[in-house]
Every structure is written in C-alpha cells, then in structure tokens.
C-alpha cells in the first residue's frame, strides 16, 4: 500500500481536473445506473460484479432471504474465505432465478427448514427484509448453525434482547456484516494505520452516509418503518460500528439524535434524514445519514469517514473522490509531517476468511460478538429516542 505525498501528485491532478469537465457532462446520464435499490417487486440490487472464484472449501454454507443486493457481497465474502455455497432459498421466484444465475453451484432448497435441518450446512447468510432477520437468525442458531446477516441485524430492542439471549444459550455466531468497514479497502487500511499509531490517540469519528433513493425501484417494505427499522437503525448502523471500532469504545451512549421526513410526504413511514451525537469510553462520535444523493453524482453516495487523532487525522472517501481520482476506496492521511494519499487498491479484506475460521475454531476474530450487538444497540437506542424534525423541503 503506497503512501503518496499530495504535493507530488499536483501535476497529474491538473490533467485529471481538465478531464473532469467531460466527466461532469456525462455523469447525469451515467448516474442512473449506479443504484443499490431493489427492483419493483422487492428484488435485490443489481450485482456489483461477477462472483468471486471459489477457493479450497473449508465449510459449507447456505443463503436464506435475498431481498437486498447486499446478499451478493455477503456470499462473495464467505466464498473468498473458503466457504462452499451449497444451497439457497427465497420465497420470491425472480430473486431465486437471479441468484441461481449468479451462483449456479448452489441448489434451490425446497424450504427454509430444508436448509436448517441439513447437517452439512455450518453457516447461513441472509439479506431478508430487515424485521425478519432476527427471527430467522434465532432459528438458525437453535438449529446449531452460525449466522451472518446484512445490516441492520434486527429492528427493535426487543429483538436484540432475544437474539442476545439465544446467542448466549447456543454459543453460535450471530455476525452482522457492517460492510462499510469490513468490505471497504480504505476503511480496513485506516484501521491498520490507527492501530499503528499514525494519528495518535483517536478523539472522534465523523461518519457520513448519504444514499440515493430512486423511489420507483424500491419495494413496498422500504417505506414501512416497522419493517426497515428507521434510518438510524438501518443506514447508520454502519456508522455506529465504525465509531466503536476506531475509538476503541466498549461502552457508549447516545447523547442526542433526530430524524425527519423532509421531502417525501407521499411516504409517511419513511425517514430520509437523521443524525446522532455519541459518547464512548474511547472517544466521541457524530453520525449523519440521508437519502438525498443527487443524480449528478456518479455513484449512489459520497460516503465519508473522518477519524480525528491527537497527532493527525484520516479522511476516507469510500465511493468517490470528487477531486478526480477514479473509483472508490480513497484514503487521505494528515500527520505532523505531511498530507498523503494512501493507495488501498491491493488492501486485503480479511473478514470472510476470519469468519470462516471462527466457524471452525469457535473464536471471535472477525468481529467480537459484543461489538456486533453494541453497534446495533446504539442504532436502536438512537432511533427510539430520536426527536422528529418538522422540516419540509
């Protein structure tokens, strides 16, 4: 991973800024294809790319519930880590057909129960409708299998309490794939830099999670708060995870939170804006999430993370560098000596391999179980205590 002083890049960046004029002309039309929303019938998002090649199989796993396109990233992560995808189940024929086309090695099971009762399956992954995830995970654990689910891992504090109880009782893994950290190369690299002391002691994280909505592409459940859990429960669970990780906090509280439906009165169950102030025993945090990414941006959201330390700071532009560098995974490091751009394109993503090892070894190397639950606890508490803004725009 190269570290390039910004000053040495200036000459090349002049050309990139010139080229950007043409890019801006085409971005409005190109932006329409950069969406993560589901198809009208509740289908998953368009695949992010071809499936990853399978390595040597260490475990067999299955997928249940394909309602969000994140399922592709979840499956690919486990395959990279040594998982063999054996079977899957979806109630929706169109979702099942798309998944089968992408993963022809997997067999369509007759039912959820057929997977739960299959002794060869050690891990189940799911991106079902959010309020259905915890009940499924509980059944998976009770059947002696481990569970990896898309965020949010649950939608109420009552669900969280029951998941915690069953996890403690069964000793199975209930992992939530907070992909903005665990599957983002720049964020993984930032974790290594912080651990190495590159910016001193962390003081605060600022996590911004803007998204594009594309309402016509969204399924009905997307607009029903009791099904998706609210914007702080859903999107912001990523930011709570990153706050805990980078500050090293294992205790934290929500200082203040607020949500609003600013611009979508035709969908009264939707929250399109939310923000939170956090306090942890390792640092402070601020979170802002929204559904206001404009069509002029060539990606679904300009996700950012700033980690402030006593000796410098890191800023991550997860999906786009508006200064002109192509692609995502952009990391900027400012310390007492210089301002640098850190190349992350070859940064390994260890989560899938670590999770597979945890399944085999009964360890917690991918993400500690209590961290998984505490991030969702903060998200759910922030949602529950949030003041509602009466903005209209």
PyMOL commands that set and color helices and strands:
alter all, ss='L'
color gray80, all
select helices_A, chain A and resi 6-33+70-80+93-102+112-116+130-142+157-170+179-182+185-195+215-217+220-223+225-228+231-234+237-247+351-361+369-385
alter helices_A, ss='H'
color red, helices_A
select strands_A, chain A and resi 3-5+59-64+83-89+107-108+123-126+146-150+174-177+202-210+252-260+273-280+284-290+304-309+312-317+330-334+339-342+387-388
alter strands_A, ss='S'
color yellow, strands_A
deselect
rebuild
show_as cartoon
